[in-house]
Amino acid sequence: MNKLGILEGILFVVGDEGINLKNLCEVMNIDIEEAKALLLKLKESYESDERGIRISYLGDAFKLTTKEIHKEYYQKLVENPETNTLSPSSLEVLAIIAYNQPITRVEIDTMRGVSSNHIIRKLVAKGLIKEAGKSKMPGRPNLYRTTSEFLDCFGLSSLNELPEINDEIQEEDETELFTSIYKENGNDFEQ
């Protein structure tokens, strides 16, 4: 197996949460020296001018980040009106954060049933959410909350103006799952 490829995939999957050395060793089933050597080798390959990302060590975790030298292009992407619209998935994540803040990415993923890593990065880049400390959960994941830009974007003066969520579930007429308009008659079905 290509351990560099596995390492790169792990760094991609953990996203902005990153992964510490101990957890990386456990996941890859390698010792600390091998993990350090793999990280160094992958880091060196990212230092090439042809690469747009790098490995950073931030907050006791290794993570993939963009290169500072390309910042102006990323800024244009975020500020471009054509790329500055919010997808339904982004709105869903934003609503989850707004109503449950502060909240971790794992909690958001659990509520949605899918990974929200990429969406959270976009929302942070757009200034609609921000990191708000660390959770006391194992691994101390980042907590996220909305920003004043979020309030401005949606014309709110405070979070108290968010619409209330109606928790009542509309009960529909229940039909028996095992009752059918078709009745068995030997091998034929009658209507």
Residue pairs with C-beta under 8 A, 6 or more apart in sequence:
3 28
3 30
3 34
3 38
4 38
4 41
4 42
4 45
6 28
7 24
7 28
7 38
7 39
7 42
8 42
10 19
10 24
10 27
10 28
11 18
11 19
11 42
11 55
11 62
11 63
11 64
12 64
13 117
14 61
14 63
15 63
15 64
15 105
15 117
15 118
15 120
15 121
16 63
16 105
16 117
16 120
16 121
16 124
16 142
17 61
17 63
17 105
17 117
17 139
17 141
17 142
18 58
18 59
18 61
18 62
18 63
19 27
19 61
19 62
19 63
20 60
20 61
20 62
21 32
21 35
21 36
21 62
23 139
24 35
24 39
24 62
25 31
25 32
25 35
28 35
28 38
30 38
39 55
39 62
42 55
43 54
43 55
45 51
46 53
46 54
46 55
47 54
51 67
52 66
52 67
52 70
53 64
53 65
53 66
53 67
54 64
54 65
54 66
54 67
55 62
55 63
55 64
55 65
56 62
56 63
56 64
56 65
58 65
66 74
74 125
77 83
78 84
78 125
78 126
84 126
86 94
87 119
89 116
89 119
90 119
90 122
90 123
92 112
93 108
93 112
93 116
93 119
93 120
93 123
94 123
94 128
94 129
94 146
94 150
96 103
96 108
96 111
96 112
97 103
97 108
97 123
97 129
97 144
97 145
97 146
98 146
98 150
98 159
98 162
99 162
99 165
100 107
100 111
101 132
101 143
101 144
101 145
101 146
102 132
102 133
102 135
102 143
102 144
102 145
103 143
103 144
103 145
104 135
104 137
104 141
104 142
104 143
104 144
105 116
105 117
105 120
105 141
105 142
105 144
106 137
106 141
108 116
108 120
108 144
109 115
109 116
109 117
120 129
120 144
123 129
124 130
124 131
124 144
126 149
127 147
127 149
128 146
128 147
128 149
128 150
128 153
129 144
129 145
129 146
129 147
129 150
130 144
130 145
130 147
131 142
131 143
131 144
132 142
132 143
132 144
132 145
133 142
133 143
134 140
134 141
134 142
134 143
135 141
135 142
135 143
146 159
150 156
151 157
151 158
151 159
156 162
181 191
182 189
182 190
182 191
183 189
183 190
